[in-house]
Amino acid sequence: MKNFYRKFGNKHILEMIRKEIGLSWELKICRGKSIYSIYQSA
């Protein structure tokens, strides 16, 4: 039971991270250069 919960928890965290990356990636594609220049100046 403990192992199952741990696996599920890790899977959930990975899913969240993947969503975060996906969202920021979409933003980068959408806004393109403006976000790129913000990243550059940061």
N, CA, C and O atoms as a Tripos MOL2 file, in Angstrom:
@<TRIPOS>MOLECULE
protein
  168   167    42     0     0
PROTEIN
NO_CHARGES

@<TRIPOS>ATOM
      1 N           0.8350   -1.1980    0.0000 N.3       1 MET1
      2 CA          0.0000    0.0000    0.0000 C.3       1 MET1
      3 C           0.8760    1.2570    0.0000 C.2       1 MET1
      4 O           0.6310    2.1950   -0.7580 O.2       1 MET1
      5 N           1.8850    1.2610    0.8490 N.am      2 LYS2
      6 CA          2.7830    2.4140    0.9430 C.3       2 LYS2
      7 C           3.4720    2.6590   -0.3930 C.2       2 LYS2
      8 O           3.5120    3.7880   -0.8820 O.2       2 LYS2
      9 N           4.0150    1.5950   -0.9820 N.am      3 ASN3
     10 CA          4.6950    1.7090   -2.2720 C.3       3 ASN3
     11 C           3.7510    2.2370   -3.3420 C.2       3 ASN3
     12 O           4.1320    3.0820   -4.1520 O.2       3 ASN3
     13 N           2.5180    1.7380   -3.3450 N.am      4 PHE4
     14 CA          1.5410    2.1890   -4.3320 C.3       4 PHE4
     15 C           1.3200    3.6840   -4.1840 C.2       4 PHE4
     16 O           1.2920    4.4130   -5.1760 O.2       4 PHE4
     17 N           1.1640    4.1410   -2.9590 N.am      5 TYR5
     18 CA          0.9270    5.5700   -2.7240 C.3       5 TYR5
     19 C           2.1230    6.4000   -3.1830 C.2       5 TYR5
     20 O           1.9650    7.4650   -3.7810 O.2       5 TYR5
     21 N           3.3180    5.8950   -2.8930 N.am      6 ARG6
     22 CA          4.5310    6.6200   -3.2670 C.3       6 ARG6
     23 C           4.6060    6.7380   -4.7930 C.2       6 ARG6
     24 O           4.8900    7.8070   -5.3340 O.2       6 ARG6
     25 N           4.3480    5.6230   -5.4690 N.am      7 LYS7
     26 CA          4.3740    5.6280   -6.9340 C.3       7 LYS7
     27 C           3.3430    6.6140   -7.4670 C.2       7 LYS7
     28 O           3.6380    7.4100   -8.3590 O.2       7 LYS7
     29 N           2.1520    6.5580   -6.9270 N.am      8 PHE8
     30 CA          1.0810    7.4390   -7.3950 C.3       8 PHE8
     31 C           1.4540    8.8990   -7.1670 C.2       8 PHE8
     32 O           1.2310    9.7530   -8.0250 O.2       8 PHE8
     33 N           2.0270    9.1710   -5.9940 N.am      9 GLY9
     34 CA          2.4360   10.5360   -5.6720 C.3       9 GLY9
     35 C           3.4770   11.0460   -6.6470 C.2       9 GLY9
     36 O           3.3700   12.1620   -7.1550 O.2       9 GLY9
     37 N           4.4930   10.2180   -6.9110 N.am     10 ASN10
     38 CA          5.5360   10.6080   -7.8560 C.3      10 ASN10
     39 C           4.9490   10.8540   -9.2400 C.2      10 ASN10
     40 O           5.3130   11.8150   -9.9180 O.2      10 ASN10
     41 N           4.0280    9.9670   -9.6580 N.am     11 LYS11
     42 CA          3.4140   10.1040  -10.9640 C.3      11 LYS11
     43 C           2.6630   11.4310  -11.0340 C.2      11 LYS11
     44 O           2.7340   12.1380  -12.0390 O.2      11 LYS11
     45 N           1.9500   11.7630   -9.9710 N.am     12 HIS12
     46 CA          1.1680   12.9960   -9.9330 C.3      12 HIS12
     47 C           2.0840   14.2090  -10.0350 C.2      12 HIS12
     48 O           1.7870   15.1580  -10.7590 O.2      12 HIS12
     49 N           3.1850   14.1750   -9.3160 N.am     13 ILE13
     50 CA          4.1540   15.2850   -9.3390 C.3      13 ILE13
     51 C           4.7250   15.4370  -10.7460 C.2      13 ILE13
     52 O           4.8190   16.5480  -11.2680 O.2      13 ILE13
     53 N           5.1060   14.3140  -11.3550 N.am     14 LEU14
     54 CA          5.6480   14.3570  -12.7150 C.3      14 LEU14
     55 C           4.6310   14.9590  -13.6730 C.2      14 LEU14
     56 O           4.9820   15.7580  -14.5420 O.2      14 LEU14
     57 N           3.3640   14.5700  -13.5090 N.am     15 GLU15
     58 CA          2.2950   15.0890  -14.3620 C.3      15 GLU15
     59 C           2.1990   16.5970  -14.2130 C.2      15 GLU15
     60 O           2.0760   17.3180  -15.2040 O.2      15 GLU15
     61 N           2.2540   17.0800  -12.9650 N.am     16 MET16
     62 CA          2.1720   18.5160  -12.7040 C.3      16 MET16
     63 C           3.3390   19.2450  -13.3570 C.2      16 MET16
     64 O           3.1550   20.2870  -13.9850 O.2      16 MET16
     65 N           4.5450   18.6910  -13.2060 N.am     17 ILE17
     66 CA          5.7380   19.3090  -13.7990 C.3      17 ILE17
     67 C           5.5830   19.3590  -15.3110 C.2      17 ILE17
     68 O           5.9090   20.3600  -15.9500 O.2      17 ILE17
     69 N           5.0770   18.2570  -15.8770 N.am     18 ARG18
     70 CA          4.9210   18.1940  -17.3170 C.3      18 ARG18
     71 C           3.9270   19.2590  -17.7860 C.2      18 ARG18
     72 O           4.1230   19.8940  -18.8230 O.2      18 ARG18
     73 N           2.8640   19.4440  -17.0090 N.am     19 LYS19
     74 CA          1.8730   20.4670  -17.3470 C.3      19 LYS19
     75 C           2.4990   21.8540  -17.2950 C.2      19 LYS19
     76 O           2.2890   22.6750  -18.1890 O.2      19 LYS19
     77 N           3.2710   22.1070  -16.2370 N.am     20 GLU20
     78 CA          3.9310   23.4070  -16.0890 C.3      20 GLU20
     79 C           4.8260   23.6850  -17.2960 C.2      20 GLU20
     80 O           4.7820   24.7690  -17.8790 O.2      20 GLU20
     81 N           5.6360   22.6960  -17.6620 N.am     21 ILE21
     82 CA          6.5430   22.8500  -18.8000 C.3      21 ILE21
     83 C           5.7370   23.0840  -20.0700 C.2      21 ILE21
     84 O           6.0780   23.9450  -20.8820 O.2      21 ILE21
     85 N           4.6640   22.3130  -20.2370 N.am     22 GLY22
     86 CA          3.8170   22.4540  -21.4160 C.3      22 GLY22
     87 C           3.2250   23.8490  -21.5190 C.2      22 GLY22
     88 O           3.2050   24.4430  -22.5970 O.2      22 GLY22
     89 N           2.7410   24.3760  -20.3920 N.am     23 LEU23
     90 CA          2.1430   25.7120  -20.3900 C.3      23 LEU23
     91 C           3.1650   26.7690  -20.7610 C.2      23 LEU23
     92 O           2.9020   27.6200  -21.6110 O.2      23 LEU23
     93 N           4.3190   26.7230  -20.1360 N.am     24 SER24
     94 CA          5.3470   27.7330  -20.4090 C.3      24 SER24
     95 C           5.8160   27.6140  -21.8590 C.2      24 SER24
     96 O           6.1240   28.6160  -22.5040 O.2      24 SER24
     97 N           5.8660   26.3780  -22.3650 N.am     25 TRP25
     98 CA          6.2640   26.1590  -23.7540 C.3      25 TRP25
     99 C           5.2520   26.8040  -24.6810 C.2      25 TRP25
    100 O           5.6300   27.4660  -25.6480 O.2      25 TRP25
    101 N           3.9420   26.6160  -24.3920 N.am     26 GLU26
    102 CA          2.8900   27.2190  -25.2050 C.3      26 GLU26
    103 C           3.0140   28.7320  -25.1860 C.2      26 GLU26
    104 O           2.8860   29.3860  -26.2210 O.2      26 GLU26
    105 N           3.2600   29.2790  -24.0180 N.am     27 LEU27
    106 CA          3.4270   30.7290  -23.9010 C.3      27 LEU27
    107 C           4.5870   31.2030  -24.7580 C.2      27 LEU27
    108 O           4.4810   32.2110  -25.4570 O.2      27 LEU27
    109 N           5.6890   30.4780  -24.7030 N.am     28 LYS28
    110 CA          6.8740   30.8540  -25.4820 C.3      28 LYS28
    111 C           6.5380   30.8740  -26.9700 C.2      28 LYS28
    112 O           6.9200   31.7920  -27.6950 O.2      28 LYS28
    113 N           5.8140   29.8390  -27.4130 N.am     29 ILE29
    114 CA          5.4480   29.7820  -28.8260 C.3      29 ILE29
    115 C           4.5000   30.9260  -29.1620 C.2      29 ILE29
    116 O           4.6330   31.5620  -30.2070 O.2      29 ILE29
    117 N           3.5500   31.1830  -28.2810 N.am     30 CYS30
    118 CA          2.5560   32.2340  -28.5160 C.3      30 CYS30
    119 C           3.2100   33.6080  -28.5870 C.2      30 CYS30
    120 O           3.0110   34.3530  -29.5460 O.2      30 CYS30
    121 N           3.9860   33.9310  -27.5670 N.am     31 ARG31
    122 CA          4.5380   35.2800  -27.4710 C.3      31 ARG31
    123 C           5.8820   35.3880  -28.1710 C.2      31 ARG31
    124 O           6.3580   36.4790  -28.4830 O.2      31 ARG31
    125 N           6.4820   34.2270  -28.4080 N.am     32 GLY32
    126 CA          7.7090   34.1740  -29.2000 C.3      32 GLY32
    127 C           8.7970   35.1020  -28.7070 C.2      32 GLY32
    128 O           9.3320   34.9280  -27.6120 O.2      32 GLY32
    129 N           9.1170   36.0790  -29.5190 N.am     33 LYS33
    130 CA         10.3000   36.9130  -29.2970 C.3      33 LYS33
    131 C          10.2400   37.6740  -27.9860 C.2      33 LYS33
    132 O          11.2520   37.7850  -27.2940 O.2      33 LYS33
    133 N           9.0620   38.2060  -27.6260 N.am     34 SER34
    134 CA          8.9730   39.0340  -26.4160 C.3      34 SER34
    135 C           9.3890   38.2350  -25.1880 C.2      34 SER34
    136 O          10.1590   38.7230  -24.3610 O.2      34 SER34
    137 N           8.8850   37.0110  -25.0630 N.am     35 ILE35
    138 CA          9.2650   36.1790  -23.9150 C.3      35 ILE35
    139 C          10.7370   35.7990  -24.0130 C.2      35 ILE35
    140 O          11.4380   35.7430  -23.0020 O.2      35 ILE35
    141 N          11.2040   35.5350  -25.2370 N.am     36 TYR36
    142 CA         12.6060   35.1690  -25.4250 C.3      36 TYR36
    143 C          13.5130   36.2930  -24.9500 C.2      36 TYR36
    144 O          14.5120   36.0480  -24.2750 O.2      36 TYR36
    145 N          13.1630   37.5350  -25.3060 N.am     37 SER37
    146 CA         13.9900   38.6720  -24.9020 C.3      37 SER37
    147 C          13.9250   38.8630  -23.3860 C.2      37 SER37
    148 O          14.9110   39.2730  -22.7730 O.2      37 SER37
    149 N          12.7790   38.5700  -22.7790 N.am     38 ILE38
    150 CA         12.6760   38.6610  -21.3130 C.3      38 ILE38
    151 C          13.6260   37.6380  -20.6870 C.2      38 ILE38
    152 O          14.3400   37.9470  -19.7330 O.2      38 ILE38
    153 N          13.6280   36.4160  -21.2310 N.am     39 TYR39
    154 CA         14.5380   35.3820  -20.7280 C.3      39 TYR39
    155 C          15.9860   35.8330  -20.8810 C.2      39 TYR39
    156 O          16.8090   35.6090  -19.9930 O.2      39 TYR39
    157 N          16.2940   36.4660  -22.0070 N.am     40 GLN40
    158 CA         17.6640   36.8980  -22.2780 C.3      40 GLN40
    159 C          18.1040   37.9520  -21.2700 C.2      40 GLN40
    160 O          19.2200   37.8950  -20.7540 O.2      40 GLN40
    161 N          17.2250   38.9180  -20.9890 N.am     41 SER41
    162 CA         17.6080   40.0290  -20.1170 C.3      41 SER41
    163 C          17.6220   39.6180  -18.6420 C.2      41 SER41
    164 O          18.2490   40.2830  -17.8170 O.2      41 SER41
    165 N          16.9320   38.5260  -18.3140 N.am     42 ALA42
    166 CA         16.8540   38.0970  -16.9160 C.3      42 ALA42
    167 C          18.2210   37.6680  -16.3890 C.2      42 ALA42
    168 O          18.3400   37.2770  -15.2280 O.2      42 ALA42
@<TRIPOS>BOND
     1     1     2 1
     2     2     3 1
     3     3     4 2
     4     3     5 am
     5     5     6 1
     6     6     7 1
     7     7     8 2
     8     7     9 am
     9     9    10 1
    10    10    11 1
    11    11    12 2
    12    11    13 am
    13    13    14 1
    14    14    15 1
    15    15    16 2
    16    15    17 am
    17    17    18 1
    18    18    19 1
    19    19    20 2
    20    19    21 am
    21    21    22 1
    22    22    23 1
    23    23    24 2
    24    23    25 am
    25    25    26 1
    26    26    27 1
    27    27    28 2
    28    27    29 am
    29    29    30 1
    30    30    31 1
    31    31    32 2
    32    31    33 am
    33    33    34 1
    34    34    35 1
    35    35    36 2
    36    35    37 am
    37    37    38 1
    38    38    39 1
    39    39    40 2
    40    39    41 am
    41    41    42 1
    42    42    43 1
    43    43    44 2
    44    43    45 am
    45    45    46 1
    46    46    47 1
    47    47    48 2
    48    47    49 am
    49    49    50 1
    50    50    51 1
    51    51    52 2
    52    51    53 am
    53    53    54 1
    54    54    55 1
    55    55    56 2
    56    55    57 am
    57    57    58 1
    58    58    59 1
    59    59    60 2
    60    59    61 am
    61    61    62 1
    62    62    63 1
    63    63    64 2
    64    63    65 am
    65    65    66 1
    66    66    67 1
    67    67    68 2
    68    67    69 am
    69    69    70 1
    70    70    71 1
    71    71    72 2
    72    71    73 am
    73    73    74 1
    74    74    75 1
    75    75    76 2
    76    75    77 am
    77    77    78 1
    78    78    79 1
    79    79    80 2
    80    79    81 am
    81    81    82 1
    82    82    83 1
    83    83    84 2
    84    83    85 am
    85    85    86 1
    86    86    87 1
    87    87    88 2
    88    87    89 am
    89    89    90 1
    90    90    91 1
    91    91    92 2
    92    91    93 am
    93    93    94 1
    94    94    95 1
    95    95    96 2
    96    95    97 am
    97    97    98 1
    98    98    99 1
    99    99   100 2
   100    99   101 am
   101   101   102 1
   102   102   103 1
   103   103   104 2
   104   103   105 am
   105   105   106 1
   106   106   107 1
   107   107   108 2
   108   107   109 am
   109   109   110 1
   110   110   111 1
   111   111   112 2
   112   111   113 am
   113   113   114 1
   114   114   115 1
   115   115   116 2
   116   115   117 am
   117   117   118 1
   118   118   119 1
   119   119   120 2
   120   119   121 am
   121   121   122 1
   122   122   123 1
   123   123   124 2
   124   123   125 am
   125   125   126 1
   126   126   127 1
   127   127   128 2
   128   127   129 am
   129   129   130 1
   130   130   131 1
   131   131   132 2
   132   131   133 am
   133   133   134 1
   134   134   135 1
   135   135   136 2
   136   135   137 am
   137   137   138 1
   138   138   139 1
   139   139   140 2
   140   139   141 am
   141   141   142 1
   142   142   143 1
   143   143   144 2
   144   143   145 am
   145   145   146 1
   146   146   147 1
   147   147   148 2
   148   147   149 am
   149   149   150 1
   150   150   151 1
   151   151   152 2
   152   151   153 am
   153   153   154 1
   154   154   155 1
   155   155   156 2
   156   155   157 am
   157   157   158 1
   158   158   159 1
   159   159   160 2
   160   159   161 am
   161   161   162 1
   162   162   163 1
   163   163   164 2
   164   163   165 am
   165   165   166 1
   166   166   167 1
   167   167   168 2
@<TRIPOS>SUBSTRUCTURE
     1 MET1         2 RESIDUE 1 A MET
     2 LYS2         6 RESIDUE 1 A LYS
     3 ASN3        10 RESIDUE 1 A ASN
     4 PHE4        14 RESIDUE 1 A PHE
     5 TYR5        18 RESIDUE 1 A TYR
     6 ARG6        22 RESIDUE 1 A ARG
     7 LYS7        26 RESIDUE 1 A LYS
     8 PHE8        30 RESIDUE 1 A PHE
     9 GLY9        34 RESIDUE 1 A GLY
    10 ASN10       38 RESIDUE 1 A ASN
    11 LYS11       42 RESIDUE 1 A LYS
    12 HIS12       46 RESIDUE 1 A HIS
    13 ILE13       50 RESIDUE 1 A ILE
    14 LEU14       54 RESIDUE 1 A LEU
    15 GLU15       58 RESIDUE 1 A GLU
    16 MET16       62 RESIDUE 1 A MET
    17 ILE17       66 RESIDUE 1 A ILE
    18 ARG18       70 RESIDUE 1 A ARG
    19 LYS19       74 RESIDUE 1 A LYS
    20 GLU20       78 RESIDUE 1 A GLU
    21 ILE21       82 RESIDUE 1 A ILE
    22 GLY22       86 RESIDUE 1 A GLY
    23 LEU23       90 RESIDUE 1 A LEU
    24 SER24       94 RESIDUE 1 A SER
    25 TRP25       98 RESIDUE 1 A TRP
    26 GLU26      102 RESIDUE 1 A GLU
    27 LEU27      106 RESIDUE 1 A LEU
    28 LYS28      110 RESIDUE 1 A LYS
    29 ILE29      114 RESIDUE 1 A ILE
    30 CYS30      118 RESIDUE 1 A CYS
    31 ARG31      122 RESIDUE 1 A ARG
    32 GLY32      126 RESIDUE 1 A GLY
    33 LYS33      130 RESIDUE 1 A LYS
    34 SER34      134 RESIDUE 1 A SER
    35 ILE35      138 RESIDUE 1 A ILE
    36 TYR36      142 RESIDUE 1 A TYR
    37 SER37      146 RESIDUE 1 A SER
    38 ILE38      150 RESIDUE 1 A ILE
    39 TYR39      154 RESIDUE 1 A TYR
    40 GLN40      158 RESIDUE 1 A GLN
    41 SER41      162 RESIDUE 1 A SER
    42 ALA42      166 RESIDUE 1 A ALA
